[in-house]
Amino acid sequence: MTTNAPAVKEHREAPLSALLYATRGTYTGAVRRAQAKLGYKDVPGSGEFILSAMEWSGASIESIVRRLGVSKQAVSQAVDALVVRGYLERAQDPTDRRRVKLALTDRGHAAGRAARQAIEQVDRELLARVGREGIAGARATLIALLEIKRKYKVVHLPGVP
């Protein structure tokens, strides 16, 4: 089997920006494959992150918006699709009738668990390849990039990956 992927040596000489671009989708691809195996092929874009965050930590939509660094409108569209497809349900907040609470359905919990397991598998493979120090270094680098992004007020542009 042949592949168009550059040789490892070429990767070592590539700029960091190119490596980040080339690796985008590693986690998402693993999650989507795991969910598809269980029949959850209709999770919308960024929906896999919403489901896994809610299943993993009970994250609120507000915290998910902050983590993704995208607009509330973008997350709202994914939430609408997740509700229509049976992954989430909306309920009125009993303490504040103006607010709506979102909850995972059984289908949402199962898709969220599949996402978590896929993420953990990628994490195990990464740990085996680079060790804890390598992961800590990558985490520090990514956090620094996020800080630079915020400093320059870089926003997510529609149609730009």
GROMACS elastic network, one bead per residue, 0.5 to 0.9 nm:
[ bonds ]
;  ai    aj funct       b0    kb
    2     5     6  0.89520   500
    3     6     6  0.83509   500
    5     8     6  0.88146   500
    6     9     6  0.79919   500
    6    10     6  0.59675   500
    6    11     6  0.67856   500
    7    10     6  0.53399   500
    7    11     6  0.66548   500
    8    11     6  0.50542   500
    8    12     6  0.64162   500
    8    13     6  0.89484   500
    9    12     6  0.51469   500
    9    13     6  0.66188   500
    9    14     6  0.88391   500
   10    13     6  0.52637   500
   10    14     6  0.62176   500
   11    14     6  0.50305   500
   11    15     6  0.83637   500
   11    18     6  0.88292   500
   11    19     6  0.71823   500
   12    15     6  0.83698   500
   14    17     6  0.81703   500
   14    18     6  0.62973   500
   14    19     6  0.65944   500
   15    18     6  0.53149   500
   15    19     6  0.65016   500
   15    20     6  0.88169   500
   16    19     6  0.50469   500
   16    20     6  0.61518   500
   16    21     6  0.85738   500
   17    20     6  0.51633   500
   17    21     6  0.62274   500
   17    22     6  0.86346   500
   18    21     6  0.50513   500
   18    22     6  0.60523   500
   18    23     6  0.85990   500
   19    22     6  0.50029   500
   19    23     6  0.60943   500
   19    24     6  0.85993   500
   20    23     6  0.53021   500
   20    24     6  0.62352   500
   21    24     6  0.54274   500
   21    25     6  0.89308   500
   21   161     6  0.86052   500
   22    25     6  0.83778   500
   23    26     6  0.57940   500
   23    27     6  0.89621   500
   24    27     6  0.78629   500
   24    28     6  0.81901   500
   24   161     6  0.87926   500
   25    29     6  0.55338   500
   25    30     6  0.82512   500
   26    29     6  0.53732   500
   26    30     6  0.63841   500
   26    31     6  0.87488   500
   26   122     6  0.81873   500
   27    30     6  0.51581   500
   27    31     6  0.61262   500
   27    32     6  0.85726   500
   27   118     6  0.76074   500
   27   119     6  0.61182   500
   27   122     6  0.69352   500
   28    31     6  0.50620   500
   28    32     6  0.60210   500
   28    33     6  0.85331   500
   28    46     6  0.86139   500
   28    48     6  0.74449   500
   28    49     6  0.81176   500
   28   115     6  0.86601   500
   28   118     6  0.89942   500
   28   119     6  0.84827   500
   29    32     6  0.51498   500
   29    33     6  0.61342   500
   29    34     6  0.85998   500
   30    33     6  0.52599   500
   30    34     6  0.62470   500
   30    35     6  0.86627   500
   30   115     6  0.80102   500
   30   118     6  0.56559   500
   30   119     6  0.71117   500
   30   121     6  0.85883   500
   30   122     6  0.75446   500
   31    34     6  0.51526   500
   31    35     6  0.61061   500
   31    36     6  0.84764   500
   31    48     6  0.70435   500
   31    49     6  0.89226   500
   31   114     6  0.69588   500
   31   116     6  0.77586   500
   31   117     6  0.81218   500
   31   118     6  0.52341   500
   31   119     6  0.66877   500
   32    35     6  0.50840   500
   32    36     6  0.59148   500
   32    37     6  0.85465   500
   32    40     6  0.82741   500
   32    41     6  0.74113   500
   32    43     6  0.80886   500
   32    48     6  0.73816   500
   32   114     6  0.88575   500
   32   115     6  0.75814   500
   32   118     6  0.86570   500
   33    36     6  0.50864   500
   33    37     6  0.62326   500
   33    38     6  0.89080   500
   33    41     6  0.85315   500
   33   118     6  0.84274   500
   34    37     6  0.52760   500
   34    38     6  0.68374   500
   34    40     6  0.86093   500
   34   111     6  0.85796   500
   34   114     6  0.58126   500
   34   115     6  0.67994   500
   34   117     6  0.81565   500
   34   118     6  0.62800   500
   35    38     6  0.53001   500
   35    39     6  0.64692   500
   35    40     6  0.50027   500
   35    41     6  0.65315   500
   35    43     6  0.83423   500
   35    48     6  0.86739   500
   35   110     6  0.85926   500
   35   111     6  0.58524   500
   35   112     6  0.84639   500
   35   113     6  0.89747   500
   35   114     6  0.57170   500
   35   115     6  0.67434   500
   35   118     6  0.87854   500
   36    42     6  0.82615   500
   37    40     6  0.73405   500
   37    41     6  0.81827   500
   38    41     6  0.82280   500
   38   110     6  0.85928   500
   38   111     6  0.79571   500
   38   114     6  0.80903   500
   39    42     6  0.84418   500
   40    43     6  0.64482   500
   40   107     6  0.84561   500
   40   111     6  0.66678   500
   41    44     6  0.87601   500
   42    82     6  0.88323   500
   42    85     6  0.74858   500
   43    46     6  0.82504   500
   43    47     6  0.56743   500
   43    48     6  0.63857   500
   43    78     6  0.87114   500
   43    81     6  0.80395   500
   43    82     6  0.69257   500
   43    85     6  0.79450   500
   43    87     6  0.83905   500
   43   111     6  0.86022   500
   44    47     6  0.50031   500
   44    48     6  0.72984   500
   44    78     6  0.61364   500
   44    79     6  0.88419   500
   44    81     6  0.67319   500
   44    82     6  0.71996   500
   45    48     6  0.70676   500
   45    49     6  0.85849   500
   45    78     6  0.68729   500
   46    49     6  0.53031   500
   46    50     6  0.64911   500
   46    51     6  0.88400   500
   46    68     6  0.85921   500
   46    74     6  0.89000   500
   46    75     6  0.76346   500
   46    78     6  0.67484   500
   47    51     6  0.60957   500
   47    52     6  0.84622   500
   47    75     6  0.82787   500
   47    78     6  0.57517   500
   47    79     6  0.72461   500
   47    81     6  0.83790   500
   47    82     6  0.69477   500
   48    51     6  0.52274   500
   48    52     6  0.60514   500
   48    53     6  0.84632   500
   48   111     6  0.78267   500
   48   112     6  0.72188   500
   48   115     6  0.67239   500
   49    52     6  0.51813   500
   49    53     6  0.59290   500
   49    54     6  0.84441   500
   49    64     6  0.82821   500
   49    68     6  0.85423   500
   49   112     6  0.84256   500
   49   115     6  0.79600   500
   50    53     6  0.52489   500
   50    54     6  0.61152   500
   50    55     6  0.85087   500
   50    59     6  0.83785   500
   50    61     6  0.77796   500
   50    64     6  0.67269   500
   50    75     6  0.84206   500
   50    78     6  0.84288   500
   50    79     6  0.81099   500
   50   112     6  0.83122   500
   51    54     6  0.52288   500
   51    55     6  0.59979   500
   51    56     6  0.83093   500
   51    82     6  0.88157   500
   51    87     6  0.79461   500
   51    88     6  0.85095   500
   51   104     6  0.76523   500
   51   108     6  0.64259   500
   51   109     6  0.74461   500
   51   111     6  0.68944   500
   51   113     6  0.84630   500
   51   115     6  0.77131   500
   52    55     6  0.50666   500
   52    56     6  0.56623   500
   52    57     6  0.82435   500
   52   108     6  0.89220   500
   52   109     6  0.84283   500
   52   111     6  0.76539   500
   52   113     6  0.68216   500
   52   114     6  0.81460   500
   52   115     6  0.55469   500
   52   116     6  0.58695   500
   53    56     6  0.51109   500
   53    57     6  0.58067   500
   53    58     6  0.65715   500
   53    59     6  0.56245   500
   53    60     6  0.84282   500
   53    64     6  0.73382   500
   53   112     6  0.76694   500
   53   116     6  0.85478   500
   54    57     6  0.56328   500
   54    60     6  0.69903   500
   54    61     6  0.84329   500
   54    64     6  0.86659   500
   54   103     6  0.83061   500
   54   104     6  0.74782   500
   54   109     6  0.85029   500
   54   112     6  0.74464   500
   55    58     6  0.57170   500
   55    59     6  0.78758   500
   55   104     6  0.76278   500
   55   108     6  0.80821   500
   55   109     6  0.60557   500
   55   110     6  0.87401   500
   55   111     6  0.87699   500
   55   112     6  0.52865   500
   55   113     6  0.66540   500
   55   115     6  0.89975   500
   55   116     6  0.80730   500
   56    59     6  0.77678   500
   56   112     6  0.74501   500
   56   113     6  0.77241   500
   56   116     6  0.69374   500
   57    60     6  0.89408   500
   59    62     6  0.81430   500
   59    63     6  0.62611   500
   59    64     6  0.66431   500
   60    63     6  0.53127   500
   60    64     6  0.62846   500
   60    65     6  0.87259   500
   60   101     6  0.89689   500
   60   102     6  0.82504   500
   61    65     6  0.61352   500
   61    66     6  0.86899   500
   61    72     6  0.87219   500
   61    75     6  0.79159   500
   61    76     6  0.87784   500
   61    79     6  0.88531   500
   61   102     6  0.81437   500
   62    65     6  0.51903   500
   62    66     6  0.64919   500
   62    67     6  0.88037   500
   62    72     6  0.81077   500
   63    66     6  0.50560   500
   63    67     6  0.61652   500
   63    68     6  0.86302   500
   64    67     6  0.50005   500
   64    68     6  0.60315   500
   64    69     6  0.83494   500
   64    75     6  0.82358   500
   65    68     6  0.53166   500
   65    69     6  0.59849   500
   65    70     6  0.59969   500
   65    71     6  0.67038   500
   65    72     6  0.61959   500
   65    74     6  0.87766   500
   65    75     6  0.66542   500
   66    69     6  0.52004   500
   66    70     6  0.73031   500
   66    71     6  0.87202   500
   67    70     6  0.82203   500
   68    71     6  0.86078   500
   68    75     6  0.88517   500
   69   155     6  0.77718   500
   69   156     6  0.72200   500
   70    73     6  0.82736   500
   70    74     6  0.65961   500
   70    75     6  0.73424   500
   70   155     6  0.76186   500
   70   156     6  0.60623   500
   70   157     6  0.89689   500
   71    74     6  0.53035   500
   71    75     6  0.66356   500
   71    76     6  0.85440   500
   71   156     6  0.80848   500
   72    75     6  0.52036   500
   72    76     6  0.58539   500
   72    77     6  0.85989   500
   73    77     6  0.62005   500
   73    78     6  0.87504   500
   74    77     6  0.52975   500
   74    78     6  0.65861   500
   74    79     6  0.87581   500
   75    78     6  0.50931   500
   75    79     6  0.60716   500
   75    80     6  0.85646   500
   76    80     6  0.60688   500
   76    81     6  0.86231   500
   77    80     6  0.51051   500
   77    81     6  0.63563   500
   77    82     6  0.86644   500
   78    81     6  0.51316   500
   78    82     6  0.61410   500
   78    83     6  0.86500   500
   79    83     6  0.61318   500
   79    84     6  0.85907   500
   79    87     6  0.89973   500
   79    88     6  0.75301   500
   79   102     6  0.88491   500
   80    83     6  0.51672   500
   80    84     6  0.62316   500
   80    85     6  0.86091   500
   80    88     6  0.86626   500
   81    84     6  0.50753   500
   81    85     6  0.60268   500
   81    86     6  0.85393   500
   81    87     6  0.86558   500
   81    88     6  0.89442   500
   82    85     6  0.51210   500
   82    86     6  0.61352   500
   82    87     6  0.50663   500
   82    88     6  0.56002   500
   82    89     6  0.83171   500
   82   108     6  0.83398   500
   83    86     6  0.52063   500
   83    87     6  0.57416   500
   83    89     6  0.55315   500
   83    90     6  0.74181   500
   83   102     6  0.89561   500
   84    87     6  0.77612   500
   84    88     6  0.80090   500
   84    89     6  0.86138   500
   85    88     6  0.79467   500
   86    89     6  0.71882   500
   86   104     6  0.87965   500
   86   105     6  0.68599   500
   86   106     6  0.87242   500
   86   107     6  0.66722   500
   86   108     6  0.72292   500
   87   103     6  0.86254   500
   87   104     6  0.60286   500
   87   105     6  0.54156   500
   87   106     6  0.74483   500
   87   107     6  0.53204   500
   87   109     6  0.76868   500
   87   110     6  0.89666   500
   87   111     6  0.78887   500
   88   102     6  0.64428   500
   88   103     6  0.55274   500
   88   105     6  0.53246   500
   88   106     6  0.87724   500
   88   107     6  0.81725   500
   88   108     6  0.60659   500
   88   109     6  0.89936   500
   89   101     6  0.82528   500
   89   102     6  0.56892   500
   89   103     6  0.53861   500
   89   104     6  0.63945   500
   89   105     6  0.64232   500
   90   100     6  0.63480   500
   90   101     6  0.56875   500
   90   103     6  0.65392   500
   91    94     6  0.86628   500
   91    99     6  0.87768   500
   91   100     6  0.56385   500
   91   101     6  0.51649   500
   91   102     6  0.64061   500
   91   103     6  0.78272   500
   92    95     6  0.87256   500
   92    96     6  0.78574   500
   92    97     6  0.59708   500
   92    98     6  0.76398   500
   92    99     6  0.62368   500
   92   101     6  0.58706   500
   92   102     6  0.87219   500
   93    96     6  0.53211   500
   93    97     6  0.55160   500
   93    98     6  0.74652   500
   93    99     6  0.54703   500
   93   100     6  0.53374   500
   93   101     6  0.55679   500
   94    97     6  0.60820   500
   94    99     6  0.86010   500
   95    99     6  0.85347   500
   96    99     6  0.56596   500
   96   100     6  0.83794   500
   97   100     6  0.74468   500
  103   108     6  0.85617   500
  104   107     6  0.75307   500
  104   109     6  0.57822   500
  104   112     6  0.87285   500
  105   109     6  0.61474   500
  105   110     6  0.85810   500
  106   109     6  0.51018   500
  106   110     6  0.62587   500
  106   111     6  0.86639   500
  107   110     6  0.52071   500
  107   111     6  0.62128   500
  107   112     6  0.85011   500
  108   111     6  0.51278   500
  108   112     6  0.59169   500
  108   113     6  0.84811   500
  109   113     6  0.60516   500
  109   114     6  0.85907   500
  110   113     6  0.51001   500
  110   114     6  0.62469   500
  110   115     6  0.86378   500
  111   114     6  0.50799   500
  111   115     6  0.62365   500
  111   116     6  0.87347   500
  112   116     6  0.62329   500
  112   117     6  0.86810   500
  113   116     6  0.50557   500
  113   117     6  0.61812   500
  113   118     6  0.85978   500
  114   117     6  0.51975   500
  114   118     6  0.62035   500
  114   119     6  0.86460   500
  115   118     6  0.51772   500
  115   119     6  0.61713   500
  115   120     6  0.85905   500
  116   119     6  0.51029   500
  116   120     6  0.60974   500
  116   121     6  0.85942   500
  117   120     6  0.50809   500
  117   121     6  0.61888   500
  117   122     6  0.87946   500
  118   121     6  0.50729   500
  118   122     6  0.64067   500
  118   123     6  0.86215   500
  119   122     6  0.52271   500
  119   123     6  0.61495   500
  119   124     6  0.86658   500
  120   124     6  0.61132   500
  120   125     6  0.86658   500
  121   124     6  0.50870   500
  121   125     6  0.63307   500
  121   126     6  0.86043   500
  122   125     6  0.51276   500
  122   126     6  0.61025   500
  122   127     6  0.85658   500
  123   126     6  0.50091   500
  123   127     6  0.60503   500
  123   128     6  0.85707   500
  124   127     6  0.50770   500
  124   128     6  0.61885   500
  124   129     6  0.87012   500
  125   128     6  0.51227   500
  125   129     6  0.63250   500
  125   130     6  0.87954   500
  126   129     6  0.51359   500
  126   130     6  0.60826   500
  126   131     6  0.74017   500
  126   134     6  0.89538   500
  126   135     6  0.76813   500
  127   130     6  0.54506   500
  127   132     6  0.62042   500
  127   134     6  0.80058   500
  127   135     6  0.69783   500
  128   131     6  0.58641   500
  128   132     6  0.88103   500
  129   134     6  0.87147   500
  130   133     6  0.73864   500
  130   135     6  0.66637   500
  131   134     6  0.53498   500
  131   135     6  0.64083   500
  131   136     6  0.87181   500
  132   135     6  0.51382   500
  132   136     6  0.60690   500
  132   137     6  0.85706   500
  133   137     6  0.60902   500
  133   138     6  0.85640   500
  134   137     6  0.50880   500
  134   138     6  0.61879   500
  134   139     6  0.85609   500
  135   138     6  0.50273   500
  135   139     6  0.60337   500
  135   140     6  0.85507   500
  136   139     6  0.50447   500
  136   140     6  0.61610   500
  136   141     6  0.86105   500
  137   140     6  0.51049   500
  137   141     6  0.61916   500
  137   142     6  0.86661   500
  138   141     6  0.50406   500
  138   142     6  0.61549   500
  138   143     6  0.85627   500
  139   142     6  0.51597   500
  139   143     6  0.61047   500
  139   144     6  0.85487   500
  140   143     6  0.51689   500
  140   144     6  0.61582   500
  140   145     6  0.86640   500
  141   144     6  0.51123   500
  141   145     6  0.62689   500
  141   146     6  0.87431   500
  142   146     6  0.62580   500
  142   147     6  0.86712   500
  143   146     6  0.50127   500
  143   147     6  0.62662   500
  143   148     6  0.86783   500
  144   147     6  0.50172   500
  144   148     6  0.62213   500
  144   149     6  0.85545   500
  145   148     6  0.50137   500
  145   149     6  0.60675   500
  145   150     6  0.86251   500
  146   150     6  0.62206   500
  146   151     6  0.85493   500
  147   150     6  0.51108   500
  147   151     6  0.60756   500
  147   152     6  0.87139   500
  148   152     6  0.63117   500
  148   153     6  0.83972   500
  148   154     6  0.86320   500
  149   152     6  0.54091   500
  149   153     6  0.59706   500
  149   154     6  0.52324   500
  149   155     6  0.80853   500
  150   154     6  0.62203   500
  150   155     6  0.84852   500
  151   154     6  0.78442   500
  154   157     6  0.88477   500
  156   159     6  0.89657   500
  156   160     6  0.74771   500
  156   161     6  0.84452   500
  157   160     6  0.54670   500
  157   161     6  0.80423   500
  158   161     6  0.81170   500
